[in-house]
Amino acid sequence: MDAGGNQNPRTMGSWARRTGFRSNMSGESAASTISDTDVSNADATLHLKAPNSADLSGGAAPRTPVENGSAAKDPGATPTKVYTPPVSSKRGTGGIDSENVSGVQQSSGQLRGHYRDSEVDMGSQQDMDDVLMAKQSHMKYEIRETPGLVPLILYGLQHYFSIVGSLVLTPLIFVPAMGGSNEDVAKVVSTMLLVTGITTLLHSFFGSRLPLVQGASFAYLAPILTIIHSPEFSSVRQNRFKHIMRELQGAVIISSVFQMVVGYTGLMSIILRVINPVVVAPTVAAIGLAFFSYAFPVVGTCVEIGLPQLLIVLFFALYLRKISVFGHRVFQVYAVPLGLGIIWAYAFLLTETGAYNYKGCNMKLPPSAACQRHVFTMKHCRTDVSTALKDAAWFRFPYPLQWGAPRFSFKTGLVMMAASIIATVDSVGTYHATSLLVASRAPSPGVVSRSIGLEGITSALAGIFGTGAGATTLTENVHTIAVTKMGSRRAVEFGACVLIILALVGKVGAFIASIPTVIVAGLLAFMWTLLTALGLSNLRYSETGSSRNVLIVGLSLFTALSVPAYFQQYGNAAVNAVTEPYFQPYAVAQHGPVKTKNHGANFVLNSVLSMHMVIAFLVAFVLDNTVPGSRQERGVYIWCRPRSARNEPAVVKDYGLPVGRKLFSKVKWVGL
């Protein structure tokens, strides 16, 4: 930049220095390694301005003056044919997507789709630098940058605190349903912290290498609850928790084989051709919508605590989201932990002031006939019900097979495999959305395959340790990265190391296990709402105004609610009255409409077809791949081409493995 404020195109910016970019200023045609596309337009030049400080909470990149994929014309410019990355305006967000171009305006005025190689004549190679600089300049730290010690600690902890609800709250639902004690809940939480830390480190080094946390996805919760309430375990009374946990371990390990096979054999590269935003959006949204029968019914058990919990989190996340403290949107980032702390203290005051004291009733003693009607309220509302914090040891190391040897059953393995398929679809959308925020390009199909294969390994690891669920990519990462503008994988790796240390402190897991059930329900109601919204946000990569897409998504969501309701309500009078009302939909295997001579087939079909996310995926997948529609209308995900990825220094640094890079360069279906 000279004194007059003019940009010197020969001066390399930070992006050029990081990637080793060399600008060709001779005016001759040159083949650049920036992209695999060759765009030509004899009189078109892209003009991009620096991005504004748009609200990126939805994962949108900054706005650019490019509209409908058309570039402004500069008749005075001398065209120079170069290779350039595709640029587009994200519909609905005005963002820049270096992998997706909606079409380039030709001299005839016609548009060509973004899915074909094309050429454009540009006045200067500097435009390509502007494209990627505009895309990433809104991030505080990009994927390969290492913050200083203090920011590293701050942002590393911040990333995990912001998604604490997704990390550790699910065991507080399914462990008690399995008959587990407060001590069992604490042990499972500690195990989940350890596995999350280990699998996140593995994914950061050998998976997609994006700053994504691996954890117990909500996609596994419905199959877990279905297996828990299967007829096989309804009559088990002795050691019920360990019996069911061993069954879940075997089911998770079996389901992980699917991800390992489709990932490391390269099948994922083929599957990516039929997994599009119109499929991902309703599938992920249905994961959140699936638990509407649990959230508010449990909140209503102690409405004076549950309702304020839900409202205060929403107030922080929505009304106070723009308020910054020392440059950080603390209320938007920490809505869940702040709401948890405030309402937990409020519930403690209610308990200590005797709001839930009933004459002659004591939670430590068997309830009398007069106290029977108060037991439910005391159990859900009091903060002193759990003794886990008092009884837990200070240090405990979660170890493999701590609940015993896994029990492998084909029918429960198939049910859990349905969750594995949905988690894979979820991960595809998360990889793409995250790469648009923090990386130079979207990953190649080989990188996605490698990542899905590793998710299979990490899920098997979770099954061996006994978390009860698989370990896959958490969708909530996208929201956290967009809000915090922290894209450094070093920060995520530091936070993962902290989780491993915390997992060894038994009191930490016990502290989390002590959260009252009604508070957990209020927090999860918000997390499931956020998950639904993040799922639907994938539609921004497609034409949201298209009647085709609107009908597909609408029908997918409607059937995802209606079809499972039919299975869950069919003959449900036969359900054991002991089952909590909000868990009765998951006892479908006991009374579902599918009744064949094969009891295993009955269990699998009744269970799988009662899952909202499975129905949403099946309907969206079939319709999106059979109903005619252009690739531009469908919003097909654009992945980086392998040849371009291997030749582009920035992509190699973003996604290349730290070790064995030469080996995997030959195994192209699982690498660059």
N, C-alpha and C positions, 0 to 999 in steps of 0.2 A: 504494500500500500504506500503510494508516494504522498508527498506533502499536500497535493491537491485532492487527495481522497480517492484516486483512481487505483484500481486493482492491477497489479503487475502479474500477468499470467505466467511469467517465468519463475515467480517466487513460489516455492513449494510450501503448502500448508502442512498442518500436523498429519493429516491423512496420508499425504504423499511421502512424508518422512517415515511414517510407520510401515508403509507397504512397499517402499522402494520404487514408487511410481516415477516414470520419466516422461515428461511431456514432449511431444513432437511439435516443434515450432517452425519446422522448415516449410510447412505448407504441403508436404508430400503425403500421399496416402500411406498409412501405416496400420498394421494389424496389431491391435492392442490386446493385451491379456485381460483386460478389464471384464470382458463379457464374451459370451458365446454367441451373441446375436450380432448381425451385421445389418444396420439400418440405413436405407438410402432415401433421400428426398432432396432433389436438386436445389430447392430453395427454402429449406426449413432449417431453423436454428432454435435450440432450446434456450430460454432465458429463465433462470431460476434465481429468486431472491432468497436471502437468509430467512430461516424460519422464524415465525413469531412464537411467543411463549403461550402456545395454545394449551388448553387443558387436556392432558394426556391420560386422564384417569380411565378412559375407555380403551386405552391401548393405541390411540390414533397417533400418527406421526404428524409433524407440522404441515400447515397448508402451503401449497405452492400455486403459482399462477397457471399451472397446466390444467386445462379443463377438458374432460371427456377424452383424455389421451391425446389431444391435439396440441401441437407446438406452435408458438408464435412464429411468424415469418419475418425474415430480415432480408429484403430484396437486395440490400447493398452488400451483404456478406459474400465472400468468395467461398464456395463450398469446398470442403475437404472431406473425403470419404474416410471415415474411421469406424472402428468397432466401439459400440457404446452400450452400456447397460440399459435395459428397458426402464422407462419411468412412467408412472401413471398416477392419476389422482384417485385415491380410494373413495369410492362412492360413500357418501354419508359422513366421511371424516376429513376429506381433503388431504389425505396423507400421501407420502411418497413411498412407493414400493419398488425397490430396485429389481425385483424379479418379475413384476407384473406390469405389462403395458396394455392398455385398453385398445390401442390402435394408434397408428401414426397417420397424420393427414397427408395424403398424397397430392400431387399437383392437380389431379382430377377431382379432388375433394372427397374421394371415397376413403373409407376407413378399413384398415386391415386388422385382424385379430392379433392379440398379443401372444398367441401360442405358436407363431411361425417366425422363422428367421427373417429379418427384414433389414434394410439399410436406410441410413439417413445421412445426408451430407451436413456436416456441422462446421462452423467457422473456426472452432478451436477445441483442442483436446481438453482444455480447462473446464469445459462444461461437465465432463464426466466427474471431475474432482468435485465440482459444485453439487452434483447429484448426491454423492455419498456424504459429503460434508453437511448438506442440508438435512439428510436423513438422520444423522447421528448427533448433530450439534446440540440437540435438546437434552441429551444424557449427560449427567455429571461425570460418570465414569463409564467407558465402553468396556467391551467384553475382555480385552487383553490388558487393560490398564490396572495397575496395582495402586490403590490409595495409600496414603501415609498410614502410620501405625494407628493414630487416633481415629481417622475416618474408617480404617479397616475394621477396627473393633466396633465402632458405632454402627456402621452400615451392615456389618455381618450379623450383629445381634438384632438389629432392626428388621432385617428380612424375615427372620424366624418368628419374632414376636408378632409381626403383622399377620402371620398365617397360623398362629398358635391353635386356633380353633380347628383347623384341618389336621394338625399334627397329632394332637393328643386327646381330643374329646371323644372320638369314636369308641375307645375301650370303655368309657363310662356308660355307654349304651349297651353294648353286647356282652360284656363280662358279667354284669349282674343278671342279665337274661339267661346266661349259661349256668347260673347258680354259684358264681364266683363271689368270694368274700371281698371286703375292702382291701385286704392284703393282696389278694389276687389282682385286683384292679391296679394297685400300685406297681406290682411286678410287671404287668403287661404294659403299662405306661412307660416304665423304665426301659423295657425291652424295645418298645417302639421308638423311643428316643435314640437308643444305640443303633438300631437298624437304619433309622432315618439318616443318622450321621454317616454311617459306613457307606450306605448305598448312594448318598449324595456325592460323596468323594469319588466313588467309583464312576458315577455318571459324569462328573466334571472332568475326569481324566480320560476315560475310555468310552464314554457314551457320546451324546451330542455335543458335549463340552460347552453347552449353554448354561447360564447361571440359574439352573432350575433345581428345586428341592424335590427329592424323591420321598414319598411317604405313603401312608395307607389311604388310598383314594376312596372317596365316597362310593365309587362304583362297586366296591366289594361289600358294602354294608348290607345291601338287600339280600344277596346270596348268603351272607353270614347268618342273618336273622332267619332266613328260610331254613337253613340247615339246623339251626338251634331248635326250631319248633317243628322239626320233622317227627313223624310217628315213632321213629326208631329211638329217640331220646326222651319222648314224653313220659315214659314210665321209669326212667333212670333216676334214682334218688341218691345213691352213694357215689361220691366223687364225680358228680355230674359235670362239673367244670372241666376236669382233666379229660374225661371221656370225649366231650364235645371239642375241646381244644385240639386234641390229637387228631380228631376227624377233620377239623379245619386245616391243620397243618398239612395233612396228606392231600386235601383238596387244593390248597394253594400251590403245593409243589407240582401236582398234576397239571393245573391250569398254566403254570409258568412254562411248561413245555411248548405250548402253543406259541408264545412270544419268542422263545428261543428258536423254534423251527422257522417261523415266517421271517424272523430277523436275520439269522445267520445263514440261511439258505438263499437269501436274496428275493424270496417271494414278496417281501414287503415292497420292493421297488415296483412290482406289478400291481399290487393292491392299491398303491398310492394313486394309480390312474383312475380309480373308481371311488376314492374317498375325497369328497369335495366339501366346501363350506356348507352347502345345502344339506349334506348328510351329517356333518359334525355338529352343526348348530342345534337341531332338535334333539340329537342324541345326548349331548352334554346337558342341555336344558332339562331333559327328562330325569337326569340323575338327581338334580336338585328338587324337582317337582315331586319325585317319588315319595318323599318323606313328609308330605303335607299332613298325613294322618297321624304322624307322631308329634310334630313340632308344637302346634298350639294346644292340642289336647293335654300335653304334659305341662305346658306353660300355664294352662288353666287350672291345674291341680293346686297351685298356690299363686293365684293371680296377682296378689299384692307384691310379689317378688318377681314373678316371671314376666308380667307385662311391663313394669318399669325397666327390666333388663333389656327387653327387645326394643323399647322406645328410646332408651338412652344411647344404645349402639347406633340406631338409625339416625338419631339427632347428631351424634358425632360425625358419622360417615356422610351425611347429606347436608345438614344445615351449617356445620362448622368445618366443612372440608376445605374451604379456601383460607382458613386462618392458619398463619405460619408463625412458629416460634423459633427464632434463630434460624430462619430459612427452611424449617421443616414443617410439613403439614402433619403435625402430631395427631390431630383428631381424626384425620382420614386414615393415616397409617396405623395408628394404635387404637382404633375404635373398639376392637374386641378386648384387648387386655385392659384398657381403661374402664370400659363398661363392666368387665368382670370384677375389677378391684372395687369400684364404687358400690355395685349392688351386693357384692359379697359382704362388704363392711355393713351395709344397710341390713342385710339379712342377719348378720351376727348381732346387731343391736336389737332386732326384733326377738331373736332367740333369748338373749340375755335379759331383756325386760319382761320376759314371761308371756309373750304373745302366743306361744304354742305350748304353754303349760296347762294341762288338764288334770283336774283333781283325781288322784288315785292312779294316774297313768305314768308309766316309766318305760322308756324304750329299751332299757336293759333287762326288763322282766317280761314274761309272757303276758300279752294283753288280756284283761278281763272282758267280760261281756259288755260292760259299760264303756270300756275304752276302745272297743273294736272299731267303732266308727271314726275315732280320732287317729288311728294308727297311720292311715294313708296320708293324712295331712302332716303329721309329725315326721314321717319318713321322708317326704319330699321337701319340706320347708325348713326344718331345723338344720342349723349348721354344725351341730355337735353329734350328729348321727354316726358319722364315720370316725373310727378310731385308728385309721390307717397311719396318720401322721405320728400319733403317739407310739404305736407299736412297731413301726418300720425301723430297720437298722440304718445306721448312718451310711454304711457302704455295702453295696451288693453288686456283684458282677453278673449280669444276665448271660447265660451260657446256652449253647445249642442243645436242643432236645431236653430242655429243663422241665417240660411237662410229661416227658416220656417219648417213646418211639411213635412217629406219625402213623396213623392208620389210613391206608389207602383204599378208597372205595370209588368204583368207576362212576356211580351215579352222582355222588357229591362232587367228584372231580369235574364232571360235565357241567353241573350247575355253576361251579366256580369259574369254569372256562368261559362261560357267557360274560362274566364280569371282566375277565382278561381281555376278551375281544373289545368290549366297550372301553376299557382303559386304554387299549391301543389306539382306538379312534380318537379318544380324548387327547392322547399324547401327540398325535399328528397335528391337530389344531393348535396345541400349545407350542410345539416346536416352531411352527410357521409364524404364529403371532409374536413369539419372543424374538425370533431372528430379525423380524422387521424393526424391532426396537433397539437391539443391542449389537447385531452383527453386520458385517459388510454385505452379506448376501444371505438368502435363505439356504439351508443345507441342501446337499445333493441327496438323491434317493438312497445312495449308498450309506451316507451318514445317518439318515433316518432308519434304515434297516439295521445298522450297527447299534443304534440307540434302543430300538425295540428289542433286539436280541439281548442286550444288556439288561433291559427291564425284566426279561424273563429270568435272568440269573439273579437279579436282586430280589425278585419275588420268591424264587426258590430259597434264597438266603433268609428272607422273612419267614417262610414256612418252616425252615429248620430251627430258627431261633424261637418261633412260636408267638408271633404277633397276632395271629388270627386272620390277617389280611395280607394282600400282596403289597409290594413296594414299587409304585410307579410314579410318573410325573404328576405333580399337583397343579391343576389348572389355575389355582389362586395365585401362582407365581406371576402370571401375566399382569394382574391388577397391581401387585406389589411393585414390580419393576416399573410399570407405567407411572405410578404415583410417586415413588421414591426417586426415580430417574437414576437408579443404581444398577448398572449392567455388568459390573465387574464380577467375574467368576471367582476371583480371589476372596472377595467378601463372603460369598456363599460357602466357599471351602473353609474359611475361618469359622463361620457359624456352625458348620457341620462338626468341626473339631470340638467346639464348645458343647454341642449336643452329646457327643460321645462322653465327655467328662461328666456332664450332668446326669447321664444315664447310670453312672457308677455311684452316684449319691442317692441312696435309697429314700431319703427324706424328700427329694424333689418329686419323684413319682408319687409318693404318698401325699404330698401337698396337693398335687393335681387331682388325685383320686378323692380328695376330701371336698371337692366342689359339689354343692347340692345339686340334685338332679334337675330341679326346675331352672336353675341358672344355666346348666348345660343345655337344656332345651331351648332357652331363649337365645343363647349364643349360636347354636346350630341352626336355628330358624333364620338368623341373619346370614350365616355361611352358606346355607342352601339357597337362599335368595340370591346371593352374590354369584354362586355357581351357575344358577339358571341364567342370570344376566350375562355372564361371561360366555356361556354357551351360545346364546342368541347373538352376541356381538360378532360371532364369526360370519354372520350374514353381510357384514360390511364389505367383504371381499367378493360379493356377488351383486347382482342387480336386485336390490330389495323391492323395487317397484314392479318387478315382473310378476304377472299373475300366475305364471308357472311356479315360481319359487314360493310365492305366498301360499298357494294352495298346498304344495308339497309339505311345507313346514307346518302349516295349520293342521292338515290332516294327520301328520305324524304326531303332533302334540296331543290332538284330540283322541286318537286311537291309543296313544300311550297312557292316557288316563282312563279311557272307557274299557278297553279290552282287559287290562289287569283287574279292574273293578268287577267284571263279570266272573273271572276266575276266583277272586278273593271272596265274593259274596255267595258263590254257588255252594249250597249246602253247608253254610258256615255255622248252622245250629249245632253241628256235631263237634265243634271246637270245644275243648275243655274249658269250663268256666273259670278255671284258675288263671288262664292266660289273660294278661293285661289287655284292655280293649285296644290300645294303640299298637299292640303286637299281633292281634288276631289276623290282620291281612297276610302275615308271613307264615301262618299255619295252613296255607293253601294246600300243601301236599297231603294234608289229612282229609280233605273234602273236595278237592278240585273236580272239574267235570270230566277230565280224561280218565277213563276207567277201562284199562285193557287187562289181559291176563298176566302181563309182565309188570310187576310192582315197581321195578326199577325205572321202566319207561314212564309209568304214571308219575312217579316222583319227579323225574327230570322235566317232562312236558308241563306238568302243572306248575312247577316252580319257575321254569324259564319264561313261560308265557304269562306269568303273573308279574313279571318285572317290567316296569315302565320304560326303562332305558332300552331294553331289548326290543320291545314293540316299536318304539320310536326309531331305532336304528334300522330295523327290517323294513318298515314302511318307507322311510326316507331313502334308504339305499336302493330299493327296487324302483321307486318312482323316479328318482334323480337319474338313474342309469337307463331308464326305458322311455321316459317322456322326452320327446325331441326338444332340444334347446341348444343354442350356440354355447361355445366354451366361455365366451365373454358373459353371457347371461347366467350361466351356471356358476361362474366365478371359480373356475378350476384353479387349485393351488399351483403356483409356479415354483418349481424347485430348481436349484442351480444345476446346470448340466455337468456331468463328471469331467469332461475334457476341459471345460472352462475352469472348473474348480481346481483342478490340478495345476493349471497354468497361472492362476491368479494368486499372487503372494498373500493378499489379505484373507482370502478364503482358506488357504492352507494354514495360516496362523490361527484362524478362528476355529477351524474344525479338525485340523490335523492332530493325530495322536502324538503324545509326548514321546512314546517309544514305539518301535516297530512300524514306523511310517512307511519305510520302503517295502516291507512285507505286505502291508495292507494296500499299498498302491497297486499291487498286482492282483489282489483280491478285490476287484472294483465293486462288487455287489455289497460290500460291507465297509467301504471307505470312500475316499474322494475319487 
